[in-house]
Amino acid sequence: MAIMTSPPNSDPARPLSIDDRLVVAAALDRILYDDPERFAAEDARLVRGIIPNARTSWLRLGFRAESRGPGMSGQAAGVGQVDMQDEKRVVEKGMGEGPLWRCGQYKISNHGTDLEVWQVMSDEFAEEPKGARLEFGPTGEPRALSFFQPRDIELRIPFTKYAIGVRLGGWQEWKRAA
């Protein structure tokens, strides 16, 4: 299979072929898992050349709310104490996000100066988020790979059972380009 590289793509409406998606997934596997301290700059350039550049807002916000309905408890004949909890409801909304591209086990967005990569079953709100960011310099050369390191803040509302959680996203450097 021949791997063809192309100049950075600026058409977010262009669909990616299956071959493109497989090439991107394989390159990301090498970037993330081959060496614990370095990654190949050629792989980063390859991924950036295939994933279309999408315009995103300078401010991206995500919102997640969880609530649980009223529960019941009581005595059931022949069973004893019974506690029933209503289902947890989750609402998630976001704004300022660009398109995501699915390639293998990854979701990728190209912001121009960086590529944001998330495992498919993870996001900023996951208990253990699995996200990485490939950072490029002003000349387009790959510089570093960072991982998502959230900071959680919980604000309790006095005299109630309610709390407001705030997750601040942050990135911590992980690897440098070889």
C-alpha positions as CSV (number, residue, x, y, z in Angstrom):
1,M,0.0,0.0,0.0
2,A,1.5,3.3,-1.0
3,I,1.2,6.2,1.4
4,M,0.6,9.5,-0.4
5,T,1.0,12.7,1.5
6,S,-0.7,15.8,0.4
7,P,-0.4,19.5,1.4
8,P,-2.5,20.5,4.4
9,N,-6.2,20.3,3.4
10,S,-8.4,23.3,3.9
11,D,-11.7,21.7,2.8
12,P,-13.6,20.4,5.9
13,A,-16.4,19.2,3.7
14,R,-14.2,16.7,1.8
15,P,-14.9,13.2,3.1
16,L,-12.0,11.1,4.1
17,S,-11.5,7.8,2.3
18,I,-11.2,4.5,4.3
19,D,-7.5,4.4,3.2
20,D,-7.0,7.9,4.6
21,R,-8.6,6.9,7.9
22,L,-6.5,3.7,8.2
23,V,-3.3,5.6,7.5
24,V,-4.1,8.3,10.1
25,A,-5.0,5.6,12.7
26,A,-1.7,3.8,12.1
27,A,0.3,7.0,12.3
28,L,-1.4,8.0,15.5
29,D,-0.7,4.6,17.0
30,R,3.0,5.1,16.3
31,I,2.9,8.7,17.6
32,L,1.2,7.7,20.9
33,Y,2.6,4.3,21.6
34,D,6.0,3.6,19.9
35,D,8.4,5.7,22.0
36,P,7.7,7.1,25.5
37,E,9.8,10.3,25.0
38,R,9.7,11.1,21.3
39,F,7.5,10.8,18.2
40,A,8.3,10.9,14.5
41,A,7.8,14.3,13.0
42,E,7.0,12.6,9.6
43,D,4.0,10.9,11.2
44,A,2.7,14.2,12.6
45,R,3.0,15.9,9.2
46,L,1.3,13.0,7.6
47,V,-1.7,13.2,9.9
48,R,-1.9,17.0,9.6
49,G,-1.8,16.7,5.8
50,I,-4.7,14.3,5.7
51,I,-7.1,15.7,8.3
52,P,-8.9,18.7,6.9
53,N,-8.3,22.1,8.7
54,A,-11.5,23.3,10.2
55,R,-12.2,26.8,11.5
56,T,-13.0,26.8,15.2
57,S,-14.0,29.6,17.6
58,W,-11.3,31.1,19.8
59,L,-13.4,30.1,22.8
60,R,-14.7,26.6,23.2
61,L,-17.1,25.7,26.0
62,G,-18.6,22.5,27.1
63,F,-21.5,22.0,29.5
64,R,-22.5,18.8,31.3
65,A,-25.3,18.5,33.8
66,E,-26.3,15.4,35.7
67,S,-29.4,15.0,37.7
68,R,-31.3,12.2,39.4
69,G,-35.0,12.1,40.0
70,P,-36.6,11.4,43.3
71,G,-35.9,8.1,44.9
72,M,-38.2,5.9,47.0
73,S,-37.6,3.6,49.8
74,G,-39.8,1.4,51.9
75,Q,-40.7,-2.1,53.0
76,A,-41.7,-4.8,50.5
77,A,-43.6,-7.9,51.7
78,G,-41.3,-10.9,51.8
79,V,-38.3,-8.8,50.7
80,G,-37.6,-6.3,53.4
81,Q,-36.1,-2.9,52.9
82,V,-36.2,-1.7,49.3
83,D,-34.5,1.4,47.8
84,M,-35.3,2.6,44.3
85,Q,-33.4,5.3,42.7
86,D,-34.6,7.1,39.6
87,E,-32.3,7.0,36.5
88,K,-29.5,9.5,36.2
89,R,-30.1,12.0,33.4
90,V,-27.2,13.6,31.6
91,V,-27.3,16.6,29.3
92,E,-24.2,17.7,27.4
93,K,-23.9,20.7,25.2
94,G,-20.9,22.4,23.5
95,M,-20.2,25.5,21.5
96,G,-17.3,26.6,19.4
97,E,-16.3,23.1,18.3
98,G,-15.3,22.3,14.8
99,P,-15.9,19.0,12.9
100,L,-14.4,15.8,14.3
101,W,-13.0,13.1,12.0
102,R,-13.2,9.4,13.1
103,C,-10.2,7.3,12.2
104,G,-10.0,3.9,13.9
105,Q,-10.1,4.4,17.7
106,Y,-9.6,8.1,17.4
107,K,-11.6,11.3,17.0
108,I,-9.5,14.1,15.5
109,S,-10.0,17.8,14.9
110,N,-7.5,20.0,13.0
111,H,-7.4,23.6,14.5
112,G,-4.6,24.7,12.2
113,T,-2.0,25.2,14.9
114,D,-2.7,21.9,16.6
115,L,-4.5,18.6,16.1
116,E,-6.7,17.4,19.0
117,V,-7.0,13.6,19.3
118,W,-9.4,11.8,21.6
119,Q,-10.1,8.1,22.0
120,V,-13.6,7.3,20.7
121,M,-15.1,6.4,24.1
122,S,-13.5,9.4,25.9
123,D,-14.0,13.1,26.0
124,E,-13.3,16.1,28.3
125,F,-16.0,14.9,30.7
126,A,-14.9,11.3,31.1
127,E,-13.8,10.2,34.5
128,E,-10.3,9.5,33.1
129,P,-10.2,11.5,29.9
130,K,-7.9,10.2,27.1
131,G,-7.0,13.2,24.9
132,A,-3.8,14.4,23.3
133,R,-2.8,17.4,21.3
134,L,-0.2,17.5,18.6
135,E,1.3,21.0,18.6
136,F,3.0,22.6,15.5
137,G,5.3,25.6,15.4
138,P,4.8,28.8,13.3
139,T,6.5,27.2,10.3
140,G,4.4,24.1,10.5
141,E,7.0,21.8,12.0
142,P,5.7,19.4,14.7
143,R,6.9,20.4,18.2
144,A,5.3,18.5,21.0
145,L,2.6,16.1,22.0
146,S,0.6,17.0,25.2
147,F,-2.0,15.1,27.1
148,F,-5.3,16.4,28.6
149,Q,-4.9,17.1,32.3
150,P,-8.2,18.5,33.7
151,R,-8.5,20.4,37.0
152,D,-11.8,19.9,38.7
153,I,-13.4,22.4,41.1
154,E,-16.6,21.6,43.0
155,L,-18.7,24.4,44.5
156,R,-21.2,23.3,47.1
157,I,-24.4,25.3,47.6
158,P,-24.8,25.9,51.3
159,F,-27.7,24.2,53.1
160,T,-28.7,22.2,50.0
161,K,-27.7,18.9,48.5
162,Y,-26.6,20.6,45.3
163,A,-23.1,21.2,44.0
164,I,-21.7,22.8,40.8
165,G,-18.7,21.1,39.3
166,V,-16.3,23.0,37.0
167,R,-13.7,21.2,34.9
168,L,-11.0,23.4,33.6
169,G,-9.1,21.9,30.6
170,G,-5.4,22.0,30.6
171,W,-2.6,20.3,28.6
172,Q,0.6,18.9,30.0
173,E,3.6,18.2,27.7
174,W,4.3,14.5,27.2
175,K,6.7,14.0,24.2
176,R,8.8,16.0,21.8
177,A,9.2,15.6,18.0
178,A,12.2,13.6,17.0
